[in-house]
């Protein structure tokens, strides 16, 4: 059955006594994610609530075991999810479809339990069939609703695979809605979903995400949205998220904020991350220095392949972006660069300098168009940035070049 078919059904006791009409079905997510545990019904203009001990339900009415319970005036709390109020017409995140959609109905199933029945939410309907059922709810006999809605193929999402967009912070906390499924998506797909949300919903979802997931998504959205998302957070929370970003991305985000807010967030950051980001903010945005990250893997020129593997294992940055090990002399001057693949093919005792390539680098003040030309000319994955004495300062990666060339 569907929620729209159950709303307004007569509620009867096992002895046939009529109590009223169904107004709401209540789930307590902290107890059971999809079990309907409470029934709210209307009688003489008042709303009453009773634990749902279901004996039977069809299009003629709902039969409830009332022998050991007494109805009380409606008294739901913020930990309750009311299907009609909180789910119908609400925006949800369709994780599988990677988009934001609106709920038109809820599919319910009865299952045998302890000599009676339990009622569970199994899916939400997001297509035309659910909307048609809603439209016809008060216009045709109830027995016609289901056949009429089958004129159009239903579009459904299983109950377990969507996240409800909740804007009330207290309800988010008590319902423990942390948008974990959103965090399993690729950050680019999650960013697309964030773009689809209305501002209030976007702020609510972003504020509930794990800091690492939020940082990944923040790196994928437009600068305008980055500013909007960060401005809606307390400085301490914003600092936790920005600390999880690559230093160059973090610097780009802070550069978009008002100076006072940017400085407040920097003060809340841990010392190491703060220093890296503050150094990058000193460079003009459209230069090699402004585009580089200070997270890179560099070793002494006399290091071995085994040392490189050990360094990669203990590397604290994003390992997916490490394509090259840079070789430095005692003055931290760049003297060579070794592709990771070449290191893996060598023996543990092989010296990195013996497999190194002549370094191609760029000065920190060179414009980004010059950086892009070097990537294109030499087919690079990473380009080291150096100062006037050839000391290595950072690295520009190919994904950064693609991002700024695409206007992101």
TILUM-920889 format. One line per field, with one value per residue (C-alpha): x, y, z; residue number from 1; residue in one letter. Coordinates in steps of 0.05 Angstrom, whole numbers, padded with zeros to 5 digits, always signed. Each point is the difference from the previous one (the first is absolute). Layout:
<atoms>
X	X | ...
Y	Y | ...
Z	Z | ...
tidren	NUM | ...
gutor	a | ...
</atoms>
This chain:
<atoms>
X	+00000 | +00018 | -00002 | -00051 | -00046 | +00005 | -00008 | -00073 | -00016 | -00047 | +00037 | -00036 | +00015 | +00000 | -00071 | -00023 | -00005 | +00018 | +00051 | +00010 | +00038 | +00074 | +00039 | +00073 | +00047 | +00060 | +00070 | +00053 | +00065 | +00044 | -00039 | -00014 | +00014 | -00066 | -00048 | -00065 | -00004 | -00054 | -00068 | -00031 | -00074 | -00053 | -00063 | -00048 | +00049 | +00058 | +00062 | +00015 | +00061 | +00006 | +00055 | -00016 | -00019 | -00029 | -00050 | -00020 | -00003 | -00036 | -00037 | -00058 | +00040 | +00056 | -00013 | +00043 | +00008 | -00020 | -00009 | +00064 | +00012 | -00036 | +00001 | +00032 | -00002 | +00052 | +00069 | +00053 | +00071 | +00058 | +00024 | -00064 | -00007 | -00072 | -00009 | -00053 | +00032 | +00074 | +00005 | -00056 | +00020 | +00069 | +00065 | +00043 | +00069 | -00005 | +00069 | -00005 | -00028 | +00049 | -00052 | -00051 | -00073 | -00067 | -00042 | -00071 | -00019 | +00027 | -00007 | -00018 | +00000 | -00034 | +00039 | -00022 | +00024 | -00021 | -00069 | -00013 | +00032 | +00055 | +00000 | +00066 | +00019 | +00034 | +00009 | -00016 | -00033 | +00029 | -00035 | -00066 | -00038 | +00007 | -00019 | -00062 | -00021 | +00006 | -00040 | -00057 | +00000 | -00063 | -00030 | -00014 | -00019 | +00060 | -00002 | +00014 | +00064 | +00049 | -00027 | -00002 | +00072 | +00025 | -00015 | +00071 | +00059 | +00022 | +00068 | +00022 | +00061 | +00010 | -00009 | +00070 | +00036 | -00023 | +00017 | -00055 | +00020 | -00013 | +00010 | -00015 | +00067 | -00033 | -00038 | +00063 | +00037 | -00055 | -00017 | +00074 | -00005 | +00072 | -00006 | +00048 | -00023 | +00019 | +00070 | +00006 | -00010 | +00056 | +00011 | -00018 | -00068 | -00012 | +00017 | -00053 | -00051 | +00019 | -00009 | -00072 | -00021 | -00034 | +00045 | -00031 | +00003 | +00070 | +00024 | -00035 | +00031 | +00070 | +00000 | -00016 | +00055 | +00063 | +00057 | +00040 | -00061 | -00019 | +00071 | -00002 | -00066 | +00023 | +00058 | -00048 | -00052 | +00006 | +00036 | -00066 | -00030 | +00063 | -00008 | -00074 | +00011 | +00058 | -00035 | -00057 | +00047 | +00031 | +00074 | +00021 | -00042 | +00025 | +00072 | -00011 | -00023 | +00053 | +00055 | -00021 | +00011 | +00063 | +00037 | -00010 | -00075 | -00005 | +00036 | -00047 | -00061 | +00027 | +00019 | -00074 | -00023 | -00001 | +00068 | -00026 | -00034 | +00060 | +00046 | -00048 | -00001 | +00076 | +00006 | -00044 | +00043 | +00056 | +00069 | +00029 | -00060 | -00006 | +00072 | -00006 | -00063 | +00023 | +00063 | -00041 | -00045 | +00061 | +00004 | -00045 | -00054 | +00017 | +00073 | +00036 | +00009 | -00074 | -00019 | +00049 | -00010 | +00052 | -00017 | +00050 | +00047 | +00073 | +00062 | +00075 | +00035 | +00037 | -00063 | -00018 | -00063 | -00015 | +00003 | -00048 | -00050 | +00004 | -00010 | -00061 | -00030 | +00008 | -00021 | -00055 | -00026 | -00046 | +00038 | -00042 | +00033 | +00071 | +00028 | +00072 | +00054 | +00043 | +00074 | +00032 | +00073 | +00023 | -00022 | -00071 | +00014 | -00036 | +00049 | -00045 | -00069 | -00019 | -00068 | -00032 | -00006 | +00074 | +00013 | -00048 | +00037 | +00068 | +00033 | -00004 | +00074 | -00003 | +00021 | -00052 | +00052 | +00016 | -00072 | -00013 | -00021 | +00027 | -00048 | -00047 | -00022 | -00032 | +00015 | -00052 | -00019 | -00012 | -00072 | -00047 | -00003 | +00075 | -00012 | -00053 | +00047 | +00053 | -00051 | -00020 | +00070 | +00030 | -00063 | +00009 | -00041 | +00035 | +00042 | +00045 | +00001 | +00067 | +00028 | +00057 | +00052 | -00036 | -00024 | -00065 | -00061 | -00058 | -00031 | -00056 | -00038 | -00035 | -00069 | +00010 | +00018 | -00063 | -00042 | +00022 | +00000 | -00072 | -00018 | -00018
Y	+00000 | +00073 | +00055 | +00039 | -00061 | -00006 | +00073 | +00013 | -00074 | -00018 | -00026 | -00056 | -00043 | -00075 | +00001 | +00043 | +00065 | +00060 | +00048 | +00051 | +00009 | -00009 | +00066 | -00022 | -00059 | +00008 | -00032 | +00006 | -00005 | -00008 | -00064 | -00028 | +00034 | -00018 | -00030 | +00039 | +00000 | +00052 | +00018 | +00069 | +00005 | +00056 | -00004 | +00057 | +00052 | -00025 | -00041 | -00063 | -00044 | -00074 | -00053 | -00037 | -00073 | -00016 | -00056 | +00015 | +00055 | +00006 | +00053 | -00004 | +00018 | -00014 | -00049 | +00012 | -00041 | +00049 | -00050 | +00017 | +00072 | +00066 | +00057 | +00065 | +00070 | +00006 | +00009 | -00012 | +00024 | +00021 | -00072 | -00022 | -00002 | +00014 | -00028 | +00049 | +00062 | -00015 | -00042 | +00017 | +00058 | +00003 | +00003 | -00062 | -00019 | -00058 | -00029 | -00051 | +00050 | +00053 | +00056 | +00035 | -00021 | +00012 | -00053 | -00011 | -00061 | -00054 | -00075 | -00042 | -00075 | -00042 | -00059 | -00053 | +00010 | -00029 | -00020 | +00067 | +00043 | +00052 | +00057 | +00021 | +00055 | -00035 | +00055 | +00071 | +00018 | +00058 | -00008 | +00019 | -00061 | +00024 | +00071 | -00027 | -00039 | +00063 | +00040 | -00051 | -00013 | +00040 | -00003 | -00074 | -00060 | -00025 | -00068 | +00035 | +00034 | -00058 | -00021 | +00072 | +00013 | -00061 | +00036 | +00027 | -00043 | +00016 | +00029 | -00021 | +00003 | -00053 | +00029 | -00019 | +00036 | +00072 | +00056 | +00047 | +00073 | +00028 | +00075 | +00002 | -00010 | -00031 | -00051 | -00017 | -00015 | -00041 | -00039 | -00013 | +00018 | +00008 | -00010 | -00058 | -00024 | +00067 | -00011 | -00064 | +00036 | +00029 | +00072 | +00026 | -00035 | +00023 | +00071 | -00004 | -00020 | +00059 | +00046 | -00026 | +00014 | +00065 | +00044 | -00020 | -00075 | +00007 | +00033 | -00053 | -00059 | +00030 | +00016 | -00072 | -00032 | -00031 | +00051 | -00041 | -00012 | +00074 | +00019 | -00045 | +00030 | +00071 | -00011 | -00018 | +00056 | +00069 | +00056 | +00036 | -00060 | -00013 | +00069 | -00011 | -00066 | +00024 | +00065 | -00041 | -00035 | +00018 | +00016 | -00062 | -00046 | +00034 | -00009 | -00075 | -00007 | +00043 | -00037 | -00063 | +00034 | +00003 | +00064 | +00032 | -00015 | +00026 | +00064 | +00010 | -00007 | +00049 | +00050 | +00004 | +00019 | +00068 | +00014 | +00001 | -00068 | -00030 | +00023 | -00028 | -00068 | +00000 | +00013 | -00061 | -00046 | -00043 | +00032 | -00044 | +00007 | +00074 | +00014 | -00038 | +00036 | +00069 | -00007 | -00015 | +00060 | +00045 | -00018 | +00031 | -00049 | -00005 | -00018 | -00066 | +00016 | +00014 | -00064 | -00048 | -00046 | -00008 | -00074 | -00041 | -00059 | +00021 | -00039 | +00010 | -00014 | -00058 | -00037 | -00071 | -00028 | -00034 | +00068 | +00029 | -00056 | +00010 | +00075 | -00011 | -00046 | +00053 | +00058 | +00042 | +00035 | -00027 | -00060 | -00003 | +00065 | -00025 | -00019 | +00021 | +00000 | +00063 | -00004 | +00057 | +00013 | +00025 | +00071 | -00024 | +00016 | -00043 | -00046 | -00055 | -00032 | -00073 | -00028 | -00045 | -00056 | -00002 | -00006 | -00059 | -00036 | +00010 | -00042 | +00024 | +00018 | +00040 | +00073 | +00050 | +00045 | -00056 | -00002 | +00074 | +00046 | +00070 | +00045 | +00047 | +00055 | +00068 | +00063 | +00019 | +00066 | -00027 | +00010 | -00059 | +00001 | -00015 | -00057 | -00029 | +00005 | -00041 | -00054 | -00004 | +00002 | -00053 | -00042 | +00009 | -00027 | +00045 | +00063 | +00022 | +00073 | +00030 | +00065 | +00041 | -00048 | -00061 | -00022 | -00039 | +00036 | -00042 | -00035 | +00013 | -00063 | -00015 | -00001 | +00072 | +00020 | -00034 | +00034 | +00071 | -00011 | -00024 | +00062 | -00036
Z	+00000 | -00003 | +00052 | -00042 | +00002 | +00076 | +00020 | +00020 | +00006 | +00059 | +00061 | +00036 | +00060 | -00002 | +00027 | -00058 | +00040 | -00044 | +00030 | -00055 | -00065 | -00016 | -00002 | +00008 | +00003 | +00045 | -00007 | +00054 | -00041 | +00062 | +00018 | -00069 | -00067 | -00035 | +00050 | +00012 | +00076 | +00014 | -00030 | +00004 | -00012 | +00002 | +00042 | +00016 | -00025 | +00043 | -00017 | +00039 | +00001 | +00014 | -00010 | -00064 | +00013 | -00068 | -00010 | -00071 | -00053 | -00066 | -00039 | +00048 | +00062 | +00049 | +00057 | +00062 | +00064 | +00054 | +00057 | +00038 | -00020 | +00011 | -00051 | +00024 | -00031 | -00055 | +00031 | -00053 | +00011 | -00045 | -00003 | -00035 | -00075 | -00022 | -00070 | -00023 | +00031 | -00007 | -00064 | -00049 | -00045 | +00031 | -00038 | +00007 | -00026 | -00049 | +00011 | -00057 | -00049 | +00026 | +00002 | +00043 | -00008 | +00033 | +00035 | -00027 | +00042 | +00046 | -00014 | +00061 | +00013 | +00053 | +00029 | +00050 | +00071 | +00068 | -00022 | -00033 | -00053 | -00003 | -00049 | -00032 | -00049 | -00059 | -00052 | -00020 | -00066 | -00039 | -00067 | -00032 | +00026 | +00072 | -00019 | -00037 | +00061 | +00042 | -00051 | -00001 | +00074 | +00015 | -00069 | -00011 | +00044 | +00039 | -00034 | -00067 | +00023 | -00010 | -00069 | -00024 | +00021 | -00040 | -00065 | +00007 | +00019 | +00072 | +00016 | +00069 | +00045 | +00055 | +00069 | +00021 | -00057 | +00007 | +00047 | +00024 | -00005 | +00070 | +00012 | +00075 | +00037 | +00061 | -00042 | -00039 | +00064 | +00033 | -00063 | -00010 | -00073 | -00020 | -00075 | +00001 | -00068 | -00030 | +00025 | -00040 | -00066 | -00042 | +00025 | -00069 | +00001 | +00072 | -00022 | -00055 | +00052 | +00043 | -00060 | -00008 | +00071 | +00021 | +00044 | +00067 | -00016 | -00027 | +00064 | +00042 | -00038 | -00004 | +00074 | +00017 | -00041 | +00027 | -00006 | -00050 | -00045 | +00005 | -00020 | -00061 | -00022 | +00013 | -00047 | -00056 | +00003 | -00031 | +00037 | +00011 | +00033 | +00041 | +00029 | +00014 | +00035 | +00044 | +00019 | +00029 | +00050 | +00066 | -00007 | +00039 | -00043 | -00064 | +00024 | +00012 | -00072 | -00033 | +00038 | -00038 | -00068 | -00041 | +00019 | -00069 | +00001 | +00071 | -00020 | -00059 | +00046 | +00051 | -00054 | -00020 | +00070 | +00033 | +00031 | +00072 | -00007 | -00035 | +00056 | +00053 | -00034 | -00005 | +00075 | +00013 | -00043 | +00026 | -00004 | -00056 | -00046 | +00016 | -00020 | -00066 | -00020 | +00024 | -00042 | -00062 | +00012 | -00009 | -00074 | -00053 | -00019 | -00075 | +00010 | +00008 | +00074 | +00008 | -00035 | +00034 | +00059 | +00054 | +00008 | -00041 | +00009 | +00000 | +00021 | +00002 | -00066 | +00033 | +00022 | -00023 | -00031 | +00067 | +00034 | -00051 | +00012 | +00075 | -00009 | -00043 | +00053 | +00053 | -00044 | +00032 | -00063 | -00053 | -00027 | -00063 | -00023 | +00010 | -00068 | +00009 | +00053 | -00002 | +00017 | +00040 | +00019 | +00068 | -00017 | -00018 | -00072 | -00051 | -00036 | -00028 | -00005 | -00002 | -00023 | +00052 | -00051 | -00012 | +00075 | +00006 | -00056 | +00031 | +00054 | +00072 | +00000 | -00065 | +00008 | -00020 | -00033 | -00049 | -00024 | +00003 | -00057 | -00012 | +00040 | -00036 | +00046 | +00001 | +00040 | +00052 | -00033 | -00070 | -00025 | -00003 | -00076 | -00001 | +00049 | -00046 | -00060 | +00037 | +00017 | -00072 | -00029 | +00045 | +00013 | +00076 | +00058 | +00051 | -00007 | +00058 | +00019 | +00022 | +00026 | -00029 | +00030 | -00029 | +00069 | -00005 | +00028 | -00025 | -00059 | -00050 | -00019 | -00065 | +00032 | +00022 | -00071 | -00027 | +00053 | -00016 | -00075 | +00005 | +00039 | +00064
tidren	1 | 2 | 3 | 4 | 5 | 6 | 7 | 8 | 9 | 10 | 11 | 12 | 13 | 14 | 15 | 16 | 17 | 18 | 19 | 20 | 21 | 22 | 23 | 24 | 25 | 26 | 27 | 28 | 29 | 30 | 31 | 32 | 33 | 34 | 35 | 36 | 37 | 38 | 39 | 40 | 41 | 42 | 43 | 44 | 45 | 46 | 47 | 48 | 49 | 50 | 51 | 52 | 53 | 54 | 55 | 56 | 57 | 58 | 59 | 60 | 61 | 62 | 63 | 64 | 65 | 66 | 67 | 68 | 69 | 70 | 71 | 72 | 73 | 74 | 75 | 76 | 77 | 78 | 79 | 80 | 81 | 82 | 83 | 84 | 85 | 86 | 87 | 88 | 89 | 90 | 91 | 92 | 93 | 94 | 95 | 96 | 97 | 98 | 99 | 100 | 101 | 102 | 103 | 104 | 105 | 106 | 107 | 108 | 109 | 110 | 111 | 112 | 113 | 114 | 115 | 116 | 117 | 118 | 119 | 120 | 121 | 122 | 123 | 124 | 125 | 126 | 127 | 128 | 129 | 130 | 131 | 132 | 133 | 134 | 135 | 136 | 137 | 138 | 139 | 140 | 141 | 142 | 143 | 144 | 145 | 146 | 147 | 148 | 149 | 150 | 151 | 152 | 153 | 154 | 155 | 156 | 157 | 158 | 159 | 160 | 161 | 162 | 163 | 164 | 165 | 166 | 167 | 168 | 169 | 170 | 171 | 172 | 173 | 174 | 175 | 176 | 177 | 178 | 179 | 180 | 181 | 182 | 183 | 184 | 185 | 186 | 187 | 188 | 189 | 190 | 191 | 192 | 193 | 194 | 195 | 196 | 197 | 198 | 199 | 200 | 201 | 202 | 203 | 204 | 205 | 206 | 207 | 208 | 209 | 210 | 211 | 212 | 213 | 214 | 215 | 216 | 217 | 218 | 219 | 220 | 221 | 222 | 223 | 224 | 225 | 226 | 227 | 228 | 229 | 230 | 231 | 232 | 233 | 234 | 235 | 236 | 237 | 238 | 239 | 240 | 241 | 242 | 243 | 244 | 245 | 246 | 247 | 248 | 249 | 250 | 251 | 252 | 253 | 254 | 255 | 256 | 257 | 258 | 259 | 260 | 261 | 262 | 263 | 264 | 265 | 266 | 267 | 268 | 269 | 270 | 271 | 272 | 273 | 274 | 275 | 276 | 277 | 278 | 279 | 280 | 281 | 282 | 283 | 284 | 285 | 286 | 287 | 288 | 289 | 290 | 291 | 292 | 293 | 294 | 295 | 296 | 297 | 298 | 299 | 300 | 301 | 302 | 303 | 304 | 305 | 306 | 307 | 308 | 309 | 310 | 311 | 312 | 313 | 314 | 315 | 316 | 317 | 318 | 319 | 320 | 321 | 322 | 323 | 324 | 325 | 326 | 327 | 328 | 329 | 330 | 331 | 332 | 333 | 334 | 335 | 336 | 337 | 338 | 339 | 340 | 341 | 342 | 343 | 344 | 345 | 346 | 347 | 348 | 349 | 350 | 351 | 352 | 353 | 354 | 355 | 356 | 357 | 358 | 359 | 360 | 361 | 362 | 363 | 364 | 365 | 366 | 367 | 368 | 369 | 370 | 371 | 372 | 373 | 374 | 375 | 376 | 377 | 378 | 379 | 380 | 381 | 382 | 383 | 384 | 385 | 386 | 387 | 388 | 389 | 390 | 391 | 392 | 393 | 394 | 395 | 396 | 397 | 398 | 399 | 400 | 401 | 402 | 403 | 404 | 405 | 406 | 407 | 408
gutor	x | x | x | x | x | x | x | x | x | x | x | x | x | x | x | x | x | x | x | x | x | x | x | x | x | x | x | x | x | x | x | x | x | x | x | x | x | x | x | x | x | x | x | x | x | x | x | x | x | x | x | x | x | x | x | x | x | x | x | x | x | x | x | x | x | x | x | x | x | x | x | x | x | x | x | x | x | x | x | x | x | x | x | x | x | x | x | x | x | x | x | x | x | x | x | x | x | x | x | x | x | x | x | x | x | x | x | x | x | x | x | x | x | x | x | x | x | x | x | x | x | x | x | x | x | x | x | x | x | x | x | x | x | x | x | x | x | x | x | x | x | x | x | x | x | x | x | x | x | x | x | x | x | x | x | x | x | x | x | x | x | x | x | x | x | x | x | x | x | x | x | x | x | x | x | x | x | x | x | x | x | x | x | x | x | x | x | x | x | x | x | x | x | x | x | x | x | x | x | x | x | x | x | x | x | x | x | x | x | x | x | x | x | x | x | x | x | x | x | x | x | x | x | x | x | x | x | x | x | x | x | x | x | x | x | x | x | x | x | x | x | x | x | x | x | x | x | x | x | x | x | x | x | x | x | x | x | x | x | x | x | x | x | x | x | x | x | x | x | x | x | x | x | x | x | x | x | x | x | x | x | x | x | x | x | x | x | x | x | x | x | x | x | x | x | x | x | x | x | x | x | x | x | x | x | x | x | x | x | x | x | x | x | x | x | x | x | x | x | x | x | x | x | x | x | x | x | x | x | x | x | x | x | x | x | x | x | x | x | x | x | x | x | x | x | x | x | x | x | x | x | x | x | x | x | x | x | x | x | x | x | x | x | x | x | x | x | x | x | x | x | x | x | x | x | x | x | x | x | x | x | x | x | x | x | x | x | x | x | x | x | x | x | x | x | x | x | x | x | x | x | x | x | x | x | x | x | x
</atoms>
